[in-house]
């Protein structure tokens, strides 16, 4: 039986020479350990300013003591959950102040007390 489809020659794609024989390197971001430590110190200062122990703060945040300790030391593989930290009312203001302190020299932290007239 005759075929109605014409046979087309198969053309292989050109093979390029392997000029670069080195392995490709992935651009993997290395964690900034100094920054993690600075954030951990800010969290620790906020916990202290709120008059909480690390164990109490970990319970309020909803993480175990070991993980919370890693946040404070900057050794955790995960970043601290700032949403959980900000959800704790007693920590929120102190955390904002301490994070502002590590923002840099262009940020000035000023404590101001205002008293409204009581009638």
C-alpha positions in Angstrom: 0.0 0.0 0.0 1.4 3.3 -1.0 1.9 6.0 1.6 0.3 9.4 0.9 2.7 11.2 3.3 6.0 12.1 1.8 9.0 11.0 3.8 10.8 14.1 5.2 14.4 13.8 6.2 15.0 14.2 10.0 17.4 17.0 10.7 19.2 16.8 14.0 19.8 20.1 15.8 23.4 21.4 15.7 25.7 20.3 18.5 27.5 23.2 20.0 31.0 22.7 21.3 31.4 22.7 25.1 33.6 25.7 25.6 33.2 26.2 29.3 33.9 23.0 31.2 33.4 24.5 34.7 30.3 23.8 36.7 27.7 26.5 36.8 27.5 28.2 40.2 24.1 29.1 41.7 23.8 32.5 43.1 22.6 31.5 46.6 22.1 34.3 49.0 24.0 33.7 52.2 22.1 34.8 55.3 23.3 38.0 56.9 24.1 36.6 60.4 24.9 40.1 61.8 21.5 41.3 60.9 19.8 38.2 62.4 21.7 38.8 65.6 20.7 42.5 65.7 17.0 41.6 65.2 17.3 38.9 67.9 18.8 41.5 70.3 16.0 43.9 69.5 13.4 41.2 70.3 15.3 40.4 73.6 15.3 44.1 74.6 11.6 44.3 73.8 10.9 41.2 75.9 12.9 42.7 78.8 11.2 46.1 78.5 7.8 44.4 78.6 8.9 42.7 81.9 8.4 39.2 80.4 10.7 36.2 80.7 11.7 34.4 77.5 9.5 31.5 78.4 6.5 33.8 78.9 7.2 35.6 75.7 7.5 32.4 73.8 4.1 31.2 75.2 2.5 34.5 74.2 4.0 34.3 70.7 3.0 30.6 70.4 6.4 29.0 69.7 8.4 26.6 71.9 11.2 27.9 74.1 14.0 26.4 72.0 12.8 28.1 68.8 12.3 31.4 70.6 15.8 31.2 72.0 17.1 30.7 68.4 15.3 33.8 67.3 17.0 35.7 70.1 20.4 34.4 69.3 20.0 34.8 65.5 20.7 31.1 64.9 17.3 30.1 63.7 17.0 28.8 60.2 13.7 30.6 60.0 13.2 34.3 60.4 11.4 35.4 63.5 7.6 35.7 62.9 7.1 39.4 63.3 3.4 39.1 62.8 3.2 36.8 65.8 5.4 39.2 67.8 3.3 42.2 66.9 0.1 40.4 67.8 1.2 40.4 71.5 -0.1 43.6 72.9 2.4 43.9 75.7 5.3 43.5 73.2 4.1 45.7 70.3 5.3 49.1 71.4 8.6 47.9 72.8 9.3 46.0 69.6 8.6 49.0 67.5 11.0 51.1 69.6 13.8 48.4 69.6 13.5 47.8 65.8 13.7 51.5 65.2 17.0 51.6 67.2 18.7 49.2 64.9 17.4 50.9 61.7 20.4 53.2 61.5 21.8 56.6 62.5 19.2 58.4 60.4 16.5 57.2 62.8 16.2 59.0 66.1 14.1 57.4 68.9 12.6 60.0 71.1 10.5 59.2 74.2 7.9 61.8 74.8 5.3 62.0 77.5 2.1 64.1 76.9 -0.5 64.8 79.5 -4.0 65.8 78.4 -5.9 68.1 80.6 -8.3 66.1 82.7 -11.6 67.8 83.3 
